[in-house]
Amino acid sequence: MGDEDRLRKAGLRVTAARLAIMQTVREGDHLDVDAVHRGVRDRVGQVSLQAVYDSLHALQRGGLLRRIEPAGSPARYETRVGDNHHHLVCRQCGKVTDVDCAVGHAPCLAPASDAGYLVDEADVIYWGMCPDCRSEDAR
């Protein structure tokens, strides 16, 4: 299914900016808003930062993008949605890497007490140092 069909299925209007955002995020690696904005401008020309924010929010609400917010980092966006995967984040360079669910089916982790909530997702961030930063430190 193409991005135009995904947008329509989510009840969103198909626009050049939204298509460019989807393509930019898909081709990027957990991009922040500024990086998405630059990618969209390269694809469609002038577009305001506010329009990118608004579209990212709509695409996230429509289930087409996932927003992650590692502590101390700006929000990042990805097109991998609906599978309850987690993330590895490098403490040194900030690189974000997808990691599949630790155990079985969603939610991967059950809280000790659900306090009456119906849990349908676990958001786990593993922190450490990526291989590139580890090899730099070893030098």
Residue pairs with C-beta under 8 A, 6 or more apart in sequence:
1 9
3 18
3 19
3 22
3 23
4 14
4 19
6 22
6 64
7 13
7 14
7 18
7 19
7 22
7 62
7 64
8 14
10 59
10 62
10 63
10 64
11 62
12 18
12 58
12 59
12 62
12 64
15 55
16 44
17 40
17 44
17 47
17 51
17 52
17 55
18 55
18 58
18 59
20 39
20 40
20 43
20 44
20 47
21 36
21 39
21 40
21 52
21 55
21 56
21 59
21 65
22 59
22 64
22 65
22 79
23 39
23 43
24 31
24 35
24 36
24 39
24 40
24 43
25 31
25 36
25 65
25 77
25 78
25 79
26 79
27 39
28 35
28 36
28 39
29 95
29 96
30 68
30 76
30 77
30 78
30 87
30 96
31 39
31 76
31 77
32 73
32 74
32 75
32 76
32 77
33 49
33 52
33 53
33 56
33 74
33 75
33 77
34 74
36 52
36 56
36 77
37 47
37 49
37 52
40 47
40 52
41 47
56 65
56 67
56 77
59 65
60 66
60 67
60 77
63 81
63 82
64 79
64 81
65 77
65 78
65 79
65 81
66 77
66 78
66 79
66 80
66 81
67 75
67 76
67 77
68 75
68 76
68 77
68 78
68 87
68 96
68 123
68 125
69 75
69 76
70 76
70 87
70 89
70 94
70 96
70 125
71 125
73 89
73 94
76 96
78 98
80 98
83 101
83 106
84 101
84 106
84 107
84 108
84 121
84 122
85 98
85 99
85 100
85 101
86 98
86 99
86 100
86 101
86 102
86 108
86 122
86 123
86 124
86 125
86 126
87 96
87 97
87 98
87 99
87 124
87 125
87 126
88 96
88 97
88 98
88 99
88 125
88 126
88 127
88 128
88 130
89 95
89 96
89 97
89 125
89 126
89 127
89 128
90 96
90 128
90 129
90 130
90 133
91 127
91 128
91 129
92 129
92 130
92 133
92 137
93 130
93 132
93 133
95 130
95 132
95 133
97 130
99 126
101 108
102 108
102 109
102 124
103 109
106 120
106 121
106 122
107 119
107 120
107 121
107 122
108 122
108 124
109 122
109 124
110 119
111 119
129 137
